[in-house]
């Protein structure tokens, strides 16, 4: 294991760090998914495909 991985694992043992890290990860994941949805809208994907994308985002948010 590299030094960076060891350091990261050590930091994850700290509850405050772990919570902050996971919160930021969720925010970035949602931001990415919303950008993908925006691209789908701009490229005029079908309504069915757009709803599928929205449902996927909704499921992710509910599970986070």
Legacy VTK file of the C-alpha trace (Angstrom):
# vtk DataFile Version 3.0
C-alpha trace
ASCII
DATASET POLYDATA
POINTS 64 float
0.000 0.000 0.000
1.336 3.430 -0.885
1.992 6.163 1.633
-0.969 8.142 0.307
-3.328 5.185 0.703
-2.094 4.545 4.239
-2.564 8.209 5.136
-6.045 8.230 3.612
-7.037 5.076 5.517
-5.748 6.643 8.729
-7.795 9.779 8.068
-10.936 7.719 7.408
-10.659 6.391 10.957
-11.502 9.934 12.121
-15.324 10.233 12.143
-15.346 13.950 11.312
-13.064 13.450 8.323
-15.018 10.420 7.125
-18.340 12.264 7.312
-16.966 15.329 5.523
-15.344 13.181 2.852
-18.519 11.197 2.195
-20.635 14.363 2.122
-18.365 15.949 -0.491
-18.271 12.743 -2.511
-22.067 12.628 -2.621
-22.216 16.290 -3.671
-19.743 15.702 -6.492
-21.542 12.555 -7.642
-24.874 14.390 -7.793
-23.285 17.347 -9.567
-21.821 14.980 -12.178
-25.144 13.219 -12.687
-26.940 16.553 -13.099
-24.396 17.644 -15.716
-25.025 14.403 -17.586
-28.770 15.050 -17.400
-28.237 18.556 -18.745
-26.256 17.135 -21.689
-29.036 14.640 -22.360
-31.578 17.462 -22.424
-29.402 19.533 -24.754
-28.998 16.620 -27.153
-32.760 16.103 -27.094
-32.839 12.594 -25.702
-36.236 10.955 -25.556
-38.573 11.660 -22.660
-38.242 8.023 -21.598
-34.437 8.317 -21.408
-34.652 11.600 -19.483
-37.085 10.164 -16.968
-34.827 7.141 -16.557
-31.897 9.497 -15.803
-33.983 11.512 -13.306
-35.117 8.307 -11.588
-31.506 7.194 -11.333
-30.520 10.475 -9.681
-33.499 10.243 -7.360
-32.541 6.713 -6.281
-28.982 7.817 -5.637
-30.122 10.746 -3.490
-32.488 8.532 -1.496
-29.737 5.988 -0.845
-27.136 8.582 0.192
LINES 1 65
64 0 1 2 3 4 5 6 7 8 9 10 11 12 13 14 15 16 17 18 19 20 21 22 23 24 25 26 27 28 29 30 31 32 33 34 35 36 37 38 39 40 41 42 43 44 45 46 47 48 49 50 51 52 53 54 55 56 57 58 59 60 61 62 63
